[in-house]
Amino acid sequence: MIKTRLTEMLNLKYPIFQGGMAWVATPTLVAAVSEAGALGILGTGHLNGEETLKAIRETREKTTKPFGVNIMLQSPRVSEIIKVCLEEKVHLVTFGAGNPAIYIPAFQEKRIMVFPVVNSVSLAIRLKRTGVEGIIAEGREAGGHVGKNATLPLIPQIVDATNLPVVAAGGFADGRGLLAALSLGAVGVQMGTRFICTQEAEVHLNYKEAIIKAGDLSTMVTGETFGHPVRVIRNQLANKVLELEKKGASLEEFETIGVGALKKAVNNGDMINGSLMAGEISGLINDIPSVAQVLCRIEEEFLIGFNLLKIQLECQD
């Protein structure tokens, strides 16, 4: 067990959130993460209200442990998803792709914890004023939708500016990363890409193998000029998007090839026209263990790193 402010708040064994990835964070994965002692988070970016309700109840059938729900603010069905989360009184929600300030009071009335995902200090400060329980500070190294700031400088700035529990995201997959995040003032980490490569993730094997084969230079950010930057593993689709950007193509042309591309990768294993959303941390992932094995390994790596650091500091005395 690794105790931090986060584990105390949520009664967790590990100070780790599983990212609420659309198409990937299904009830099976979420329940496995929560059962193993971290916090599983359902992805609803591709769901409507009825489907979200079904996913929440299915997850509850698989685990009695706390879990969260991620709400993507760019979803055209965001209002109905929020309505379901409020009615079901989920334990915690995370928000991504925007400013959720107008929705937060409704969750506070239901005593549902809110951890918005932010990629800038200014947004973190604005959301602190709404009374959120914590912040997920996500750096540009993350997979999927990203901002402009890197994780390393972002975390301590948000910690200093808000004095809230900060969960670090973007570039974390092992115990060394967790130790680094805690040293920067965070209370835990959120991991997405690492959980894609687990046995419980209902993701096509082609997608998992693409992450395993990835190296330090395998990911790229597309959609920058359209205002929708997304980090993916380079493939033909990603190269095509970059070509459109160079030609000054319209957002409509971009959406023509981008809509449904993540589903093609996750469900169909399409490595040509699928969007292989994954973080820079892909270069450190080389296997497909169970969720429980991932978390146990992280704990061991964390303790080894912590003890090594103590020894190094003692040698300097």
C-alpha positions as CSV (number, residue, x, y, z in Angstrom):
1,M,0.0,0.0,0.0
2,I,1.2,3.5,-0.9
3,K,-0.5,6.1,1.3
4,T,-1.1,9.6,0.1
5,R,-3.8,12.2,0.5
6,L,-5.5,10.7,-2.4
7,T,-5.7,7.2,-1.0
8,E,-7.1,8.6,2.2
9,M,-9.8,10.6,0.3
10,L,-11.0,7.7,-1.8
11,N,-10.0,4.7,0.4
12,L,-7.6,3.3,-2.2
13,K,-4.7,1.0,-2.0
14,Y,-2.8,2.8,-4.7
15,P,-2.8,6.5,-5.5
16,I,-3.6,5.8,-9.1
17,F,-6.5,6.8,-11.4
18,Q,-7.1,4.9,-14.6
19,G,-7.8,7.4,-17.4
20,G,-11.4,7.5,-18.7
21,M,-10.6,6.6,-22.3
22,A,-13.5,6.5,-24.8
23,W,-14.0,2.9,-26.2
24,V,-11.3,1.6,-23.9
25,A,-12.5,2.3,-20.3
26,T,-15.3,-0.2,-20.3
27,P,-17.0,-1.7,-17.2
28,T,-14.7,-4.8,-17.4
29,L,-11.5,-2.7,-17.2
30,V,-12.9,-0.2,-14.8
31,A,-14.1,-2.9,-12.4
32,A,-10.7,-4.7,-12.6
33,V,-8.8,-1.5,-11.7
34,S,-11.1,-0.7,-8.8
35,E,-11.0,-4.3,-7.5
36,A,-7.2,-4.2,-7.6
37,G,-7.0,-1.1,-5.4
38,A,-6.8,1.9,-7.8
39,L,-9.6,4.0,-9.1
40,G,-11.3,2.8,-12.3
41,I,-12.9,5.5,-14.4
42,L,-15.6,4.8,-17.1
43,G,-15.1,6.5,-20.5
44,T,-18.3,8.0,-21.8
45,G,-17.0,10.1,-24.7
46,H,-18.6,7.8,-27.2
47,L,-21.8,7.0,-25.2
48,N,-25.3,8.5,-24.9
49,G,-27.2,8.8,-21.6
50,E,-28.9,5.4,-21.9
51,E,-25.6,3.7,-22.7
52,T,-23.9,5.5,-19.8
53,L,-26.5,4.3,-17.4
54,K,-26.0,0.7,-18.6
55,A,-22.2,1.0,-18.2
56,I,-22.5,2.4,-14.7
57,R,-24.9,-0.4,-13.6
58,E,-22.8,-3.0,-15.3
59,T,-19.7,-1.8,-13.4
60,R,-21.6,-1.9,-10.1
61,E,-22.4,-5.6,-10.8
62,K,-18.7,-6.3,-11.3
63,T,-17.3,-4.4,-8.2
64,T,-18.5,-2.9,-5.0
65,K,-15.4,-0.6,-4.9
66,P,-15.5,3.1,-5.8
67,F,-15.1,4.0,-9.4
68,G,-15.5,7.2,-11.4
69,V,-17.0,8.5,-14.7
70,N,-15.2,10.7,-17.2
71,I,-17.4,13.3,-19.0
72,M,-16.0,14.7,-22.2
73,L,-17.3,18.2,-22.5
74,Q,-17.1,18.2,-26.3
75,S,-19.6,15.3,-26.5
76,P,-22.9,16.3,-28.1
77,R,-24.6,14.2,-25.4
78,V,-22.9,15.8,-22.4
79,S,-26.1,17.0,-20.8
80,E,-27.7,13.6,-20.8
81,I,-24.6,12.0,-19.5
82,I,-24.3,14.5,-16.7
83,K,-28.0,13.8,-15.8
84,V,-27.4,10.1,-15.5
85,C,-24.3,10.6,-13.3
86,L,-26.3,12.8,-11.0
87,E,-29.2,10.5,-10.8
88,E,-27.0,7.5,-10.2
89,K,-24.9,9.4,-7.6
90,V,-21.6,8.1,-8.9
91,H,-18.7,8.3,-6.5
92,L,-16.6,10.7,-8.6
93,V,-16.5,12.4,-12.0
94,T,-13.6,13.7,-14.1
95,F,-14.1,16.3,-16.8
96,G,-12.0,16.7,-19.9
97,A,-11.8,18.9,-23.1
98,G,-13.1,22.1,-21.6
99,N,-14.2,24.1,-18.5
100,P,-16.9,22.3,-16.5
101,A,-17.5,25.2,-14.0
102,I,-21.2,25.6,-14.9
103,Y,-21.9,21.9,-14.1
104,I,-20.0,21.6,-10.8
105,P,-22.7,23.0,-8.4
106,A,-25.1,20.2,-9.4
107,F,-22.5,17.6,-8.4
108,Q,-21.7,19.3,-5.2
109,E,-25.4,19.2,-4.3
110,K,-25.2,15.4,-4.7
111,R,-21.9,15.2,-2.8
112,I,-20.2,13.7,-5.9
113,M,-16.5,14.4,-6.0
114,V,-15.2,16.4,-9.0
115,F,-11.7,16.1,-10.4
116,P,-11.5,18.1,-13.7
117,V,-8.6,17.5,-16.1
118,V,-6.7,20.7,-16.8
119,N,-3.6,21.5,-18.9
120,S,-3.0,25.1,-17.7
121,V,-2.5,26.9,-14.4
122,S,-5.1,29.5,-15.2
123,L,-7.9,26.9,-15.7
124,A,-6.8,25.2,-12.5
125,I,-7.1,28.4,-10.5
126,R,-10.6,29.2,-12.0
127,L,-11.8,25.7,-11.1
128,K,-10.4,25.9,-7.6
129,R,-12.9,28.7,-7.0
130,T,-15.8,26.4,-7.7
131,G,-14.8,24.1,-4.8
132,V,-13.7,21.0,-6.7
133,E,-12.1,18.3,-4.6
134,G,-9.0,18.0,-6.7
135,I,-7.3,18.6,-10.1
136,I,-5.9,16.3,-12.7
137,A,-3.0,18.1,-14.2
138,E,-2.3,16.6,-17.6
139,G,0.8,17.3,-19.6
140,R,1.4,17.2,-23.4
141,E,3.0,13.8,-23.1
142,A,-0.4,12.1,-22.7
143,G,-2.2,10.1,-25.3
144,G,-5.4,11.5,-26.9
145,H,-6.4,15.1,-26.6
146,V,-3.5,17.3,-25.2
147,G,-2.7,20.8,-24.3
148,K,0.5,22.8,-24.7
149,N,2.3,22.4,-21.4
150,A,4.6,19.5,-20.5
151,T,3.9,17.5,-17.4
152,L,7.1,18.2,-15.4
153,P,6.7,22.0,-15.2
154,L,2.9,21.9,-15.1
155,I,2.5,19.8,-11.9
156,P,4.4,21.9,-9.4
157,Q,2.9,25.1,-10.8
158,I,-0.7,23.8,-10.3
159,V,0.2,22.4,-6.9
160,D,1.6,25.8,-5.8
161,A,-1.3,27.8,-7.4
162,T,-4.2,25.8,-6.0
163,N,-3.1,23.9,-2.9
164,L,-5.6,21.2,-3.9
165,P,-4.9,17.5,-4.3
166,V,-3.3,17.2,-7.7
167,V,-3.2,14.0,-9.7
168,A,-0.4,14.1,-12.3
169,A,-1.2,12.8,-15.8
170,G,0.7,12.4,-19.0
171,G,3.8,10.2,-19.1
172,F,3.2,7.8,-16.2
173,A,3.3,4.0,-16.4
174,D,5.6,2.7,-13.6
175,G,6.6,3.2,-10.0
176,R,9.5,5.5,-10.9
177,G,7.0,7.9,-12.5
178,L,4.8,7.7,-9.5
179,L,7.7,8.6,-7.2
180,A,8.6,11.5,-9.4
181,A,5.0,12.8,-9.4
182,L,4.9,12.7,-5.6
183,S,8.2,14.5,-5.4
184,L,6.7,17.3,-7.4
185,G,3.8,17.7,-5.0
186,A,1.2,15.5,-6.6
187,V,-0.9,13.1,-4.6
188,G,-1.0,10.4,-7.3
189,V,-1.0,9.8,-11.0
190,Q,-3.5,9.0,-13.7
191,M,-2.5,6.4,-16.3
192,G,-4.2,5.6,-19.6
193,T,-1.8,4.0,-22.1
194,R,-0.5,1.5,-19.5
195,F,-4.0,0.2,-18.9
196,I,-4.7,-0.2,-22.6
197,C,-2.0,-2.9,-22.5
198,T,-3.6,-5.1,-19.9
199,Q,-5.4,-8.3,-20.1
200,E,-8.7,-6.8,-18.9
201,A,-8.7,-4.0,-21.5
202,E,-11.3,-5.0,-24.2
203,V,-9.0,-3.6,-26.9
204,H,-8.0,-5.3,-30.2
205,L,-4.6,-7.0,-29.9
206,N,-3.3,-5.0,-32.9
207,Y,-3.7,-1.8,-30.9
208,K,-1.9,-3.3,-27.8
209,E,0.9,-4.6,-30.0
210,A,1.3,-1.2,-31.6
211,I,2.0,0.3,-28.2
212,I,4.4,-2.5,-27.3
213,K,6.3,-2.0,-30.5
214,A,6.4,1.8,-30.1
215,G,9.7,3.6,-29.2
216,D,10.5,7.0,-27.9
217,L,9.8,8.7,-31.2
218,S,6.7,6.7,-32.3
219,T,4.0,9.2,-31.2
220,M,3.1,12.5,-32.8
221,V,0.5,15.3,-32.3
222,T,-2.0,15.9,-35.0
223,G,-4.9,18.3,-35.4
224,E,-2.9,21.2,-34.0
225,T,-4.0,23.7,-36.6
226,F,-7.7,22.6,-36.3
227,G,-7.6,23.4,-32.6
228,H,-8.0,19.7,-31.6
229,P,-4.4,18.4,-30.9
230,V,-4.3,14.7,-30.3
231,R,-1.3,12.5,-29.6
232,V,-1.3,9.2,-31.5
233,I,1.1,6.6,-32.7
234,R,2.2,7.5,-36.2
235,N,0.4,5.6,-39.0
236,Q,-1.1,6.3,-42.4
237,L,-4.1,8.1,-40.9
238,A,-1.9,10.4,-38.8
239,N,0.3,11.2,-41.8
240,K,-2.8,12.0,-43.8
241,V,-4.1,14.4,-41.1
242,L,-0.7,16.2,-41.2
243,E,-0.9,16.5,-44.9
244,L,-4.4,18.1,-44.6
245,E,-3.0,20.5,-42.0
246,K,-0.1,21.5,-44.3
247,K,-2.6,22.1,-47.2
248,G,-4.8,24.3,-45.0
249,A,-7.8,22.0,-45.3
250,S,-11.0,22.8,-43.5
251,L,-12.2,21.3,-40.2
252,E,-14.9,19.5,-42.2
253,E,-12.3,17.7,-44.3
254,F,-10.4,16.8,-41.1
255,E,-13.5,15.4,-39.5
256,T,-14.4,13.3,-42.6
257,I,-11.4,11.0,-41.9
258,G,-11.2,11.5,-38.1
259,V,-14.8,10.6,-37.0
260,G,-15.0,7.1,-35.8
261,A,-11.2,6.5,-36.2
262,L,-10.6,5.6,-32.5
263,K,-13.3,2.9,-32.7
264,K,-11.7,1.5,-35.8
265,A,-8.4,1.0,-33.8
266,V,-9.9,-0.2,-30.5
267,N,-12.6,-2.5,-31.8
268,N,-11.4,-3.5,-35.3
269,G,-7.7,-3.3,-34.9
270,D,-7.4,-1.1,-38.0
271,M,-3.8,0.0,-38.0
272,I,-4.1,2.0,-41.2
273,N,-7.3,4.2,-40.8
274,G,-7.6,3.8,-37.0
275,S,-6.6,6.5,-34.5
276,L,-4.0,4.9,-32.2
277,M,-4.2,7.3,-29.3
278,A,-1.3,6.6,-27.0
279,G,1.1,8.6,-24.9
280,E,4.9,9.1,-25.1
281,I,5.2,6.6,-22.3
282,S,4.4,3.9,-24.9
283,G,8.2,3.4,-25.3
284,L,8.3,2.0,-21.7
285,I,5.5,-0.5,-22.2
286,N,6.5,-4.0,-23.4
287,D,4.0,-6.5,-22.2
288,I,0.3,-7.2,-21.5
289,P,-0.1,-8.2,-17.8
290,S,-3.2,-8.2,-15.7
291,V,-4.3,-5.0,-14.1
292,A,-3.4,-6.5,-10.7
293,Q,0.1,-7.3,-11.9
294,V,0.6,-3.8,-13.2
295,L,-0.3,-2.3,-9.9
296,C,1.8,-4.7,-7.8
297,R,4.7,-4.0,-10.1
298,I,4.3,-0.3,-9.7
299,E,4.3,-0.6,-5.9
300,E,7.5,-2.7,-6.0
301,E,9.2,-0.2,-8.4
302,F,8.1,2.7,-6.2
303,L,9.6,1.2,-3.1
304,I,12.8,0.3,-4.8
305,G,13.1,3.8,-6.2
306,F,12.2,5.3,-2.8
307,N,14.9,3.3,-1.0
308,L,17.5,4.0,-3.6
309,L,16.8,7.7,-3.3
310,K,17.2,7.4,0.5
311,I,20.6,5.7,0.0
312,Q,21.7,8.4,-2.4
313,L,20.8,11.1,-0.1
314,E,22.5,9.4,2.9
315,C,25.7,9.1,0.8
316,Q,25.7,12.8,0.4
317,D,25.7,13.4,4.2
